[in-house]
């Protein structure tokens, strides 16, 4: 058992947010909203299962701050209207009634160029006009006034989250979504003031603090690097700019251009062709030709799974700032958790896929009954986010 087990079950402060233990369910798309982004009772049931399993904090799946910022997943939750807020209020009040100690964090996002105009019913926009090789949509560069409006969208979304009863919010600035597009030297080649790559994120955080109160906890999720030129050194500079504006930073990797590099592991190509709206209308003969002649070279873009694959970058970033920094990605064993707490001295154990198949991991650790995750990294759960199915493990 972990030599410093008591450290796992003591309170930890992330700025103004106090978590009762060191375990967090990282933001995970749930697909438990309707086509208008209104969340359902099933989401409350999921959060209660996780809470009963002992987790200290739960981050929601990414919630869109405006219709323009919707993802291509048709059952993505929203926080763009009072109707969204009311539905969330019912979910959070039910969870808090039974588990008042669990900290609920809403992740808020704008997808930018990583969406389909047929889903958002809006034109696709971005920091610049470069198309995403995955979504292949025409992209219009945002004007200054539009950027200011998006900053307001984030602040209003955060305010609604606070009204709904969330203990804090997490601004999604990773995985190639809009804020990441401004942070990246590949997608942000602007020659106006927004060419300062961290400016959009900083202005969003300032506006959120102004609207919600300085003491309201605000976390940020960042990709430490990506496949298009963003490097750890860039992210270190960004994190330094966030001091005094954010309470903590969660470190991930990559963009949706090579989505499998975000979470790594199996690539169930057949299931992708079946459920992904970018590919499921492709004629059978085209699929067969692609699989025969392109699949092997395409798979070479993907980074193999290894445990703790963002941990080294998170430690390097943490050494550059006084803010709490932690990592998500590849945490699959008690040995990994030991390393995070004892060696790397990071404050939070943040996991995503392991909690899908085992929502009671934390209770099992407390009972000396867990050494390794049941998650096989098959990624059927991730690929099926693009289907009509709700979040579930497909290997249990």
TORKOLZA-926706 format. One record per atom (N, C-alpha, C): x, z, y. Coordinates in steps of 0.2 Angstrom, whole numbers, plus 2048, in hexadecimal, padded with zeros to 3 digits. Each point is the difference from the previous one (the first is absolute). Layout:
<recs>
XZY;...
</recs>
This chain:
<recs>
8048007FA;7FC800806;804800806;7FD7FE806;8047FF806;803807802;807800801;803806801;7FE804807;7FD7FC804;7FD802807;7F97FF800;7FD8027FA;7F87FE800;7FD803806;802806802;7FC804805;8007FB806;8057FC801;8007FC806;7FB7FB800;7FD7FE7FA;7FB7FB800;7F9803802;8008067FF;7F9803801;800805806;8047FF805;800803806;7FE7FC806;7FD802805;7FE7FC806;8067FC803;7FE7FA802;8057FC804;7FD7FE806;804800806;7FD7FD806;8037F9801;7FB7FC802;8027F9802;7FE800808;804802804;7FE801807;7FB805801;7FA7FE802;7FA804801;7FC8017FA;8017FC7FB;7FC8017FA;8048047FB;7FC8057FD;8028047FB;7FD7FF7F9;8047FE7FB;7FE7FE7F9;8018067FC;7FB8027FB;8018067FC;8057FF7FB;8027FA7FE;8057FF7FB;8047F9802;8047FE7FC;8047FA802;7FE7F97FD;7FA8007FD;7FD7FA7FD;7FB7FD804;8017F9801;7FC7FC804;7FE7FA7FC;7F97FE7FF;7FE7FA7FE;8017FB805;8057FC7FF;8017FB805;7FA7FB801;8007FC806;7FA7FC801;7FF7FB7FA;7FA7FF7FE;7FF7FC7FA;7F97FD801;8007F9800;7FA7FC801;7FB8027FA;7FA802802;7FB8037FB;7FA7FB7FF;7FF7FB805;7FA7FC7FE;7F98037FF;7FF806804;7FA8047FF;7FC800806;8007FA804;7FC7FF806;7FC7FA7FE;7FA7FF805;7FD7FA7FF;8037FA804;7FD7FA800;8037FB803;800801808;7FD805803;800801807;805806801;8048027FB;805805801;7FD807800;7FA8017FE;7FD807800;8018037F9;803806800;8038037FA;7FA8037FC;8018017FA;7FB8037FB;8018077FD;7FB8027FD;8018077FC;8068007FB;8017FA7FD;8057FF7FB;807802803;8017FF807;806802803;801807800;7FA804802;800807800;8028037F9;7FD7FD7FB;8018027F9;8087FF7FF;8037FB802;8077FF7FE;804805804;7FF801806;804805804;7FF8077FD;7FA8027FD;7FF8067FD;8048017FA;8007FA7FC;8048017FA;808801802;8027FC805;807801802;801807802;7FB803804;801807803;8008057FA;7FB7FF7FB;8008047FB;8078007FC;8037FB800;8067FF7FC;806803804;7FF803806;805804803;8047FD806;7FF7F9801;8047FD805;7FF803807;805801804;800803807;7FD7FC805;8017F9800;7FE7FC805;7FE7F97FD;7FB7FD803;7FD7FA7FD;8007FB806;8047FA800;7FF7FB805;7FB7FB7FD;7FB7FE804;7FC7FA7FE;8037FA7FF;7FD7FB7FD;8027F9800;7FF7FE807;8047FA802;8007FE807;7F97FE802;7FE803806;7FA7FE803;8017FC807;7FC7FB800;8007FB806;7FE803806;8037FF806;7FF803806;7FB7FB804;8007FA7FE;7FB7FB803;7FF7FA7FB;7FA7FC801;7FF7FB7FB;8067FB800;8037FF805;8057FB801;8068027FB;8018077FF;8058037FC;7FE8017F9;7FB7FD7FE;7FE8017F9;8057FD7FB;8008037FA;8047FD7FB;7FC7FB7FC;8037FC7FB;7FC7FB7FC;7FB8047FB;8028067FE;7FC8047FB;7F9801803;7FB7FE7FD;7F9800803;7FD807800;8038057FD;7FD8077FF;805805803;8047FD805;804805804;7FC804805;802806800;7FD805805;8017FF807;7FC801804;8017FF807;7FF807804;803800806;7FF805805;8007FD807;7FC7FA800;7FF7FC806;7FA801804;7FC8057FD;7F9801804;7FE8077FE;7FA802804;7FD8067FF;7FD8017F9;7FE7FA7FD;7FD8007FA;8058027FA;8067FD801;8068027FC;801807800;800803807;802807801;7FB8047FC;7F97FF801;7FB8047FD;8018007F8;8017FA7FD;8018007F9;8068047FE;806800804;8068047FE;7FE807801;7FC802805;7FF807801;7FC8037FA;7FC7FC7FD;7FD8037FA;8058017FA;8047FB7FF;8058017FB;805806801;802800806;805806802;7FD8077FF;7FA800803;7FC807800;7FF8027F9;7FF7FB7FB;7FF8027F9;8068027FD;8057FD801;8078027FD;802806803;7FF801806;803807804;7FB8067FE;7FA7FE7FE;7FC8067FE;8028037FA;8037FC7FB;8028027FA;808802800;8047FC804;807801800;803800807;7FE805804;802801807;8077FF801;8048027FB;808801801;8037F9800;7FD7FB7FC;8037F9800;8007FD807;8067FD802;8007FC806;7FE7F97FF;7FC7FE804;7FD7F9800;8037FC805;8037FA7FF;8047FC805;7FD7F97FF;7FD7FD806;7FE7F9800;8067FC802;8017FB7FC;8047FA801;7FD7FB804;8027FE806;7FD7FB804;8047FA801;7FD7FA800;8057FA800;7FC7FA803;8047FB802;7FE7FA802;8057FB7FC;7FD7FB7FD;8037FC7FB;8047FA804;7FF7FF806;8037FA803;7FF7FA7FC;8067FC7FF;8007FA7FC;7FF8007F9;8008067FD;7FF8017F9;7F88017FE;7FC7FB801;7F98007FE;7FE7F9800;7F98007FF;7FD7F9800;7FA800805;8007FB804;7FB7FF805;7F98007FD;8007FE7FA;7F97FF7FD;7FD8077FE;804805800;7FE8077FF;7FF804806;8057FF805;7FF804806;7FB7FC805;7FF7FA7FF;7FC7FC804;8037FF807;806801801;804800806;8067FB7FF;8037FE805;8067FC7FF;8068057FE;8057FE7FD;8058047FD;805800806;803806801;804801806;8068047FE;806800804;8068037FE;804801806;8068037FF;805801805;8027FA803;8017FB7FB;8027F9802;7FB7FB7FC;8027FA7FF;7FC7FB7FD;8027FE7F9;8058037FD;8037FF7FA;7FA8017FB;7FF7FB7FB;7FB8027FB;8048047FA;7FB8047FD;8038047FA;7FF7FB7FA;8068007FC;8007FB7FB;7FB8027FA;7FE806800;7FB8027FB;7F97FE802;7FE802806;7F97FF802;7FF7F9803;8057FC803;8007F9802;7FB7FF805;7FE805804;7FC7FF806;8037FD806;7FD7FD804;8027FE807;800806804;805802803;801806804;8017FF807;7FC803804;800800808;804806802;8057FF805;803805803;7FC804805;8008077FF;7FC804804;802800808;7FB800804;802800807;800807802;803802806;802806803;7F9804800;7FB7FE803;7F9803800;7FE8027F9;8007FB7FB;7FE8027FA;8048057FC;806801802;8048057FD;7FE807803;7FF800806;7FD806803;7F98027FD;7FC7FB7FE;7FA8027FD;8018037F9;8057FD7FD;8018027F9;803808800;804801805;802807801;7FA805801;7FB7FE804;7FA803801;7FC8017F9;8007FB7FC;7FD8007FA;8028057FB;807801800;8038057FC;7FF807803;800801806;7FE806803;7F98027FF;7FB7FC800;7F98017FF;7FF8027F8;8047FC7FC;7FF8017F9;8038077FE;805802803;8038077FF;7FB805803;7FD7FF805;7FB805803;7FA8017FB;7FE7FA7FD;7FA8007FC;8028047F9;8077FF7FE;8028047FA;800807802;802802806;800807801;7F9803800;7FB7FC803;7F9802800;7FD8017F9;8037FB7FC;7FD8007F9;8038067FC;805804803;8028067FC;8077FF7FD;8037FB801;8077FF7FD;805804804;8058037FC;805805802;8057FC804;8017FA800;8057FC803;7FF7F87FE;8047FC803;8007F97FF;8077FE7FE;8007FA7FD;8067FC7FE;8007F9803;8047FE805;8007FA802;8047FB7FB;7FD7FB7FE;8037FC7FB;8047FA804;807801800;8057FC803;8047FD7FB;7FE7FF7FA;8047FE7FA;7FD7FA7FD;8037FD7FB;7FD7FB7FB;7FE7F9804;8037FF805;7FF7FA804;7FA7FF804;7FC806800;7FA7FF805;802800807;7FB800804;8017FE807;806804804;8008067FF;806804803;8067FE7FE;8018007F9;8067FD7FD;8027F9802;7FB7FC802;8027FA803;803800806;7FE805804;804801807;8078037FF;8018047FA;8068047FF;8057FB7FD;7FE7FB7FD;8047FB7FC;8047FB804;8067FF800;8037FB804;7FE7F97FD;7FD7FF7FA;7FE7FA7FE;7FA7FD803;7FB805801;7FA7FE803;7FF801807;804805803;800801807;8067FD804;7FE7FA803;8057FC804;7FD7FF807;7FC805802;7FD7FF806;805801806;7FF7FD806;804801806;7FD804805;7FA8037FF;7FD805804;8028077FF;7FC805803;8028077FF;7FF8027F8;7FC7FC7FD;7FE8027F9;8067FE7FB;8057FC803;8067FE7FC;8048077FE;7FF805804;8038067FE;7FC8037FA;8038007FA;7FD8007FA;7FC8067FF;802806802;7FD8067FF;7FA802805;8007FC805;7FB801806;7F98017FE;7FD7FB7FC;7F98017FE;7FF8067FC;8048027FB;7FF8067FC;800806805;805801804;801805805;7FA801804;7FD7FA803;7FA800804;7FA8027FC;7FF7FE7FA;7FB8027FC;8008087FF;8068037FF;8008077FF;7FF804806;8027FD806;7FF803806;7F8801802;7FD7FA7FE;7F9800802;7FC8047FB;8028017FA;7FD8047FB;800807802;806802802;801807802;7FC802807;8007FB804;7FC801806;7F98007FF;7FD7FD7FB;7F98007FF;7FE8067FB;8058017FB;7FE8057FB;802807802;805801804;803806802;8078007FD;805803803;8078007FE;8018037FA;7FC8057FE;8018047FA;7FD7FD7FA;7FC7FA801;7FD7FD7FA;8067FD7FC;8008017F9;8067FD7FC;8007F97FF;8057FD802;8017F87FF;8067FF7FC;7FF7FD7FA;8057FE7FC;8017F8801;8067FD7FE;8017F9800;8037FE7F9;7FE7FA7FE;8037FD7FA;8047FA802;8068007FD;8047FA802;8047FD7FA;8017FA800;8047FD7FB;807801802;8058027FC;806801802;8047FA801;7FE7FB7FC;8037F9801;7FB7FB7FC;8017FA801;7FC7FB7FC;8047FA7FE;7FC7FB7FE;8047FA7FD;8017FB805;7FE801806;8017FB806;804802806;8048057FF;805802805;800807803;7FB8047FF;800806802;8048057FC;805804803;8058047FD;7FF807801;8038047FC;7FF807801;803802807;8057FD802;803802807;7FA7FE806;7FC7FB7FF;7FB7FF804;7FB806800;7FE8027FA;7FB8057FF;803807803;8068017FF;803806803;7FF800808;8017FA803;7FF800807;7F9801802;7FB7FD7FC;7F9801801;7FE808800;8038037FA;7FE8077FF;802804806;8067FF803;803803806;7FB800806;7FD7FA800;7FB7FF806;7FA8047FF;7FE8027FA;7FA8037FE;800808801;806802801;801808801;7FC802806;7FC8057FF;7FB802805;7FA7FD800;7FF7FB7FC;7FA7FC800;7FC8017F9;8048007FB;7FE8017F9;8028067FD;7FC8037FB;8018067FD;8047FF7FA;8007FA7FD;8047FF7F9;8007F97FF;8057FE7FC;8007F97FE;8007FF7F8;7FC7FC7FE;8017FE7F8;8037F9800;8058007FB;8047FA7FF;7FE7FC7FA;7FE7F9801;7FF7FC7FB;8047FA800;7FE7FA7FE;8047FA800;7FC7FA800;8027FB804;7FE7F97FF;7FA7FE804;7FE7FA7FE;7FA7FC803;7FC7FD7FA;7FA7FD802;7FC7FD7FC;8027F97FE;8057FE803;8037F97FE;8038007F9;8038067FE;8018017F9;7FE8077FE;7F9800800;7FD8077FF;8028047FA;8027FD7FB;8038037FA;806805801;8037FE806;806804801;7FF806804;7F9801802;7FE806803;7FF8057FB;7FD7FE7FA;7FF8057FB;8047FF7F9;8027FA7FF;8057FF7FA;7FD8017F9;8037FD7FB;7FD8017FA;7FD7FA7FD;7FB8007FC;7FD7FA7FD;7FD7FB805;8007FA7FE;7FD7FB804;7FA7FC7FB;7FA803800;7FB7FD7FC;7FD7F9803;8047FB7FF;7FE7F9803;7F97FE7FE;7FF8017FA;7F97FE7FE;7FA803804;801806801;7FB804803;8007FE808;8067FF802;8007FD807;7FC7FA801;8017FB7FC;7FC7FA800;7F98017FF;7FE8057FD;7F98027FE;7FC803806;804805804;7FC804805;8027FF807;8067FD801;8037FF807;7FC7FB804;7FD801805;7FD7FA804;8047FB802;807801801;8047FB802;8027FB7FA;7FE8027FA;8027FC7FA;7FB7FE7FB;7FA804800;7FB8007FB;7FC7FA800;8007FC806;7FD7F9800;8047FA7FF;8068027FE;8057FB7FF;7FE7FC7F9;8007FA800;7FE7FC7FA;8058027FA;7FD8007FA;8048027FA;8067FC7FF;8007FA801;8067FB7FF;805802805;7FE802806;805802805;8048077FE;7FB8047FD;8038077FE;8057FF7FA;7FE7FB7FC;8047FF7FA;8077FD802;8007FB804;8067FD803;804805803;7FD804805;804805803;8038057FC;7FD8037FB;8038047FB;8057FD7FC;8007FA7FE;8057FC7FC;8067FF804;7FF7FE807;8067FE803;802805806;7FC804803;802804805;8008087FF;7FD8027FB;7FF8077FF;8078047FF;8047FD7FC;8078037FF;804801806;8007FB805;804801806;7FC804805;7F98017FF;7FD804805;8018077FE;8008027FA;8018077FD;807802802;8057FB801;807802802;800804807;7FB7FF804;7FF803807;7FF8087FF;7FE8027FA;7FD807800;8068047FD;800806803;8058057FF;7FD8047FA;8058027FB;7FD8037FA;7FF808802;7FB8037FC;7FF807801;8058047FE;801805805;8058067FE;7FD806803;8028067FD;7FD806803;803801807;7FC803804;802802807;8037FB804;7FD7FA800;8037FA803;800800808;7FD805803;800800807;804807802;8028047FC;802806801;807800804;8057FC7FE;806800804;7FF7FE807;7FC7FB801;7FE7FE807;7FD805804;7FB8047FD;7FD805803;805806802;8058017FC;805805801;8047FE806;8027FA800;8047FD806;7FC801806;7FA7FE800;7FC800806;7FF807802;7FF8057FC;7FF807801;806803804;8067FE7FE;806802803;8017FE807;7FC7FC803;8007FD806;7FB803805;7FC8057FE;7FA802804;7FF8077FE;7FD804805;7FD8077FE;7F98007FD;7FD7FA800;7F97FF7FE;8008017F8;7FB8037FD;7FF7FF7F9;8007F97FD;8047FE7FB;8007FA7FD;7FF8017F9;7FC7FC7FD;7FF8007F8;7FF7F97FE;8007FF7F9;8007F97FD;7FA8007FB;7FD7FA800;7FC7FE7FA;8037FA7FC;7FF8007FA;8037FB7FC;8048027FA;7FD7FF7FA;8048017FA;8018077FE;7FC805802;8018077FE;7FC8007FA;8038017FA;7FD8007FA;8018067FB;804805802;8038057FC;801806803;8008067FD;802806802;807800803;8047FC7FC;8077FF802;8017FD807;7FB7FB802;8007FD806;7FE805806;7FB8047FE;7FE805805;805806801;8048017FB;806805801;8057FD805;8017FA7FF;8057FC805;7FD800807;7FA7FF801;7FD800806;801806804;7FE8067FC;800806803;806803801;8048007FA;806804800;8067FC803;8017FA7FF;8067FC802;7FF7FC806;7FA7FD801;7FF7FC806;7FD804806;7FD8067FE;7FD804805;7FA7FD804;7FC7FC7FD;7FB7FD803;7FA804800;7FB800804;7FB805800;7FA7FF7FC;7FE7FA7FE;7FA7FE7FD;8027FC7FA;7FC8017FA;8007FB7FA;7FA7FC801;8017FA802;7FA7FB801;8007FB7FB;7FA8007FC;7FF7FB7FB;7FA7FC801;7FF7FA7FD;7FA7FC800;7FE7FF7F9;8037FB7FC;7FD7FE7FA;8008067FB;805805800;7FF8057FB;7F9804800;7FE801807;7FA804801;7F97FC7FD;8017F97FF;7FB7FC7FE;7FE8027F9;8058007FC;7FF8027F9;8008077FE;803804805;8008077FF;7FF804806;7F9801802;7FF803806;802808800;8018037FA;802807800;8088017FF;8047FC802;8078007FF;802807803;7FE802806;803806803;7FE8067FC;7FA8007FE;7FE8067FB;8048007FA;8017FB7FD;8048007FA;808802802;8027FE805;807803802;800807801;7FB803803;7FF807801;7FF8047FA;7FE7FD7FB;7FF8037F9;8057FE7FB;8067FD803;8067FE7FC;7FE7FB7FA;7FB7FC802;7FD7FB7FB;8017F9802;8057FE804;8017F9802;8087FF801;8027FB7FD;8077FE801;8017F8802;7FB7FC7FE;8017F9802;7F97FD800;7FF7FC805;7F97FC802;7FE7FC7FA;7FA8007FF;7FD7FB7FB;8007F9803;8017FF806;8007F9803;8057FC7FD;7FE7FA7FE;8057FB7FD;8027FB805;7FE800806;8017FB805;7FE7F97FE;7FB8007FC;7FD7F97FE;7FD7FC806;7FE804805;7FD7FD807;7FA7FD7FF;7FC8017FB;7F97FD7FF;7FC804806;801806801;7FD804805;8017FC807;8067FE802;8017FD806;7FD7F9801;8017FC7FA;7FD7F9800;7F9800801;7FD8057FD;7F8800800;7FD803806;805802805;7FD802807;7FD7F9803;8027FA7FE;7FE7FA802;7F97FE7FD;7FE8047FB;7FA7FE7FD;7FA804802;7FA8007FD;7FB804802;8008077FD;8058027FC;8008067FD;803806804;7FD8067FF;803805804;8068037FC;804804804;8078027FE;7FF8047F9;8047FE7FB;8008037FA;8077FE7FC;8018047FB;8067FF7FC;7FD7FB7FA;8047FB7FE;7FE7FB7FB;8038017F9;804806800;8058017FA;7FE8067FD;7FB804802;7FE8067FD;7FB7FF7FB;
</recs>
